[in-house]
Amino acid sequence: MSTATTRKRRSNWPRMLRRGLLENIATAIIGIGFLMLFQPFALSLYTWSFITMLFGTAMFIIVSKFPE
């Protein structure tokens, strides 16, 4: 085997737009929305919880298509 076939292929994507970091951020946003949904203190947090979880879920679906 030649060394050209065994080397990893480098992506042209910027490092900030890689899948690992953005998936973690999307998961954290979903978790924050979940906590907002089940807290008993502020009605405004409860009101925005579904939108927050929806945004995190959409972000996770989009980011999961990015290269590693």
C-alpha positions, 0 to 999 in steps of 0.5 A, a space after each residue: 500500500 502506498 502512503 497516499 492511500 493510508 493517510 487521512 483526507 483533510 477537509 477544506 471545512 474550517 475547524 469551527 464548522 466540524 461536526 464534533 463541537 457543534 453536535 455538543 453545542 446542539 445537545 447542550 441547547 436541547 438539554 437547556 430547553 429540557 431544563 427550561 420546560 421542567 422548572 417551576 419558577 418562571 413562566 417565560 422560561 417555560 414559554 421559550 422551552 419548546 422553541 429552544 428544544 426545536 432549535 437545538 434539534 434542527 441544529 443537531 440534524 443539520 450539523 450531523 451532515 457536516 464532515 468530521 
